[in-house]
Amino acid sequence: MAAKPKLYYFHGRGRMESIRWLLAAAGVEFEEEFLETREQYEKLQKDGCLLFGQVPLVEVDGMMLTQTRFNFYGKDLKERVRIDMYVDGTLDLMAMIMLAPFQRPEEKQETLASILQKAKTRYFPVFEKILKDHGEDFLVGNKFSWADIQMLEAILMVEELNASVLSDFPLLKAFKTRVSNIPTIKKFLQPGSQRKPPPDAHYVDLVSNILQF
Ligand SMILES: N[C@@H](CCC(=O)N[C@@H](CS)C(=O)NCC(=O)O)C(=O)O
């Protein structure tokens, strides 16, 4: 049996969390090595594991993968293009939320308010309309895909900023319930899974120290 994929990242969400979501949704078990020191990060670099000198790093069957994306990936090119567009859109939204904790406290509140506004006016209306227009259960091809996994991750991140953010988006609300109840996802959402909590001050300090910014 092939060894479990091994994930190298900080003990927090960041850019690894979407990969954790994807593996969890696929029912793939994985191991994690958490970066706690600058030395661990430098060793990965010295050993040539980090193509662009960056984490996330995923080790699968002896291959060292960065820029990591896995497949839940549509039946043809047209579906894949749509999945890519939706994934990249939600990733832009999530990246803003991901980076906010690294800002100075006086900027942070303003940034979070602006992210929330963008979620409500730029991103969620698009996905609400997609669901309304095709009337299907999932975003692409009436089949559970990477776009759905990441949409749910994004919804939950935005709800951490404002719990009632979906009140004007009934189809997204129903989508959230539907996807959350897929058995592998349901398991990942339960306490004790490898899902990580929102970043706290300790996480922010740790990442800033290891990456030296
Ligand atoms: N496009 C890359 C971006 C990776 C990235 O920005 N990683 C950050 C940590 S979350 C990093 O390693 N920064 C160190 C650096 O760029 O020197 C991906 O998604 O994997």
The ligand as an SDF file (V2000), in Angstrom:
LIG
                    3D

 20 19  0  0  0  0  0  0  0  0999 V2000
    1.5590   29.8280   -4.9760 N   0  0  0  0  0  0  0  0  0  0  0  0
    2.2080   29.2150   -3.8390 C   0  0  0  0  0  0  0  0  0  0  0  0
    2.4390   30.2580   -2.7700 C   0  0  0  0  0  0  0  0  0  0  0  0
    3.1420   29.6870   -1.5570 C   0  0  0  0  0  0  0  0  0  0  0  0
    3.4890   30.7250   -0.5110 C   0  0  0  0  0  0  0  0  0  0  0  0
    3.2950   31.9480   -0.6920 O   0  0  0  0  0  0  0  0  0  0  0  0
    4.0180   30.2380    0.6150 N   0  0  0  0  0  0  0  0  0  0  0  0
    4.4640   31.0880    1.7180 C   0  0  0  0  0  0  0  0  0  0  0  0
    3.9570   30.5340    3.0470 C   0  0  0  0  0  0  0  0  0  0  0  0
    2.1980   30.4510    3.0960 S   0  0  0  0  0  0  0  0  0  0  0  0
    5.9770   31.0050    1.7560 C   0  0  0  0  0  0  0  0  0  0  0  0
    6.5550   29.9250    1.7810 O   0  0  0  0  0  0  0  0  0  0  0  0
    6.6310   32.1740    1.7840 N   0  0  0  0  0  0  0  0  0  0  0  0
    8.0660   32.2520    1.8760 C   0  0  0  0  0  0  0  0  0  0  0  0
    8.6460   32.9620    0.7070 C   0  0  0  0  0  0  0  0  0  0  0  0
    7.9500   33.2650   -0.2690 O   0  0  0  0  0  0  0  0  0  0  0  0
    9.8630   33.1900    0.7720 O   0  0  0  0  0  0  0  0  0  0  0  0
    1.2960   28.0730   -3.3450 C   0  0  0  0  0  0  0  0  0  0  0  0
    0.0770   28.2490   -3.3220 O   0  0  0  0  0  0  0  0  0  0  0  0
    1.8130   27.0200   -2.9620 O   0  0  0  0  0  0  0  0  0  0  0  0
  1  2  1  0
  2  3  1  0
  2 18  1  0
  3  4  1  0
  4  5  1  0
  5  6  2  0
  5  7  1  0
  7  8  1  0
  8  9  1  0
  8 11  1  0
  9 10  1  0
 11 12  2  0
 11 13  1  0
 13 14  1  0
 14 15  1  0
 15 16  2  0
 15 17  1  0
 18 19  2  0
 18 20  1  0
M  END
$$$$
